């Protein structure tokens, strides 16, 4: 916030976004104020400002603003009394000609926030304890804001990180009928919002889904968003590497590149002697490998990890590993037994629109059927809390 914006808040005696303190001597009330701003009951969706070193009229008192005072204020965030931890900024600012300590508290994404077990809120210029109805409203805000990871905003990415050309020429024709597109007079910005590729802000920015699907360079903002392909001339990772690729870019390019690599690496044996006509049999059925790799891209975690989807092609097997263990109602015990859930439900919808998913929840079943039909052993699943690995073995 600019000095002018802060001075305007400082002088507004009726604002429910302002708390004034002459010193840090009453730490309890300062923590209550931080808690109340984090809960943002009026739903301003803007930070609340706690000014230290000012009187009740909003005039600076000349309190020395030193490092110790700023450290004392900053430590209130993580001393364990305010939970979940609030997001705040502590700084010294020059307002009305004097130094003032300013604590900017951002609204929490997961309210209600509690100070020592009590939910504090702002009601006009005063601070108070939340009523049961107030707590219900805060809980509803949490459910509204706690959106799936794939449509969360990436505030650090500019809108220019999305490729309008890929969006208009690849995604829209696949997801919207030609008749609707012809009649659609909405701007590209409104179309990006409708597709959930953009967050309205403020500030307006791409979502994770937008960067994954039509990002110019998705890995700049989501480092693990790529597929590592390694063809190995042996049965162990230490064997010589025949070829290696990193598939990066928007989702349509990655999936197209994967399909091309799979087709190139699958070897087909031709049998002229077992019957009156030749029999062609691949060492792996293309559809089965596609289903497993696409599942890995769809169900992987794009949060808290920079690891890619890994596809290691050995002489006797293919190993596909994706970051992120079981999610939702899927557990290690029921994995692969028809139980389905989606860590990235919006990405699932996009992959279906682009033609990479035909029926939800059927990828593993299709892979099993294709492997059996081709004479391969069934897929092997190794499910851990942090990743899932699938092994496909070649046919004899």
Secondary structure, DSSP 8 states (H G I E B T S, - for coil): --HHHHHHHHH-TT-TTEEEES-SS-HHHHHHHHHHHHH-TT---S-EEEEESB-TTS-B------HHHHHHHHHTSSSSSEES--EEEEEEEEETTEEEEEEEEE--SS---EETTEEEEEETTEEEE--HHHHHHHHHHHHHH---GGG-B-TTS-GGGB-HHHIIIIIHHHHS-HHHHHH----HHHHHHHTTSEE--SS-EEBHHHHHHHBSSGGGTSTT-SEEEEEESSSSTTS-EEEEEEE-SSHHHHHHHHHHHHHHH--EEEESSSSSS-EEEESS-HHHHHHHHHHHHHHS--SS----EEEEE-SSEEEEEEE----TT--TTTTTTT----SSHHHHHHHHHTTS-SSTT-HHHHHHHHHHHHT----EEEE-SSEEEEEEE---
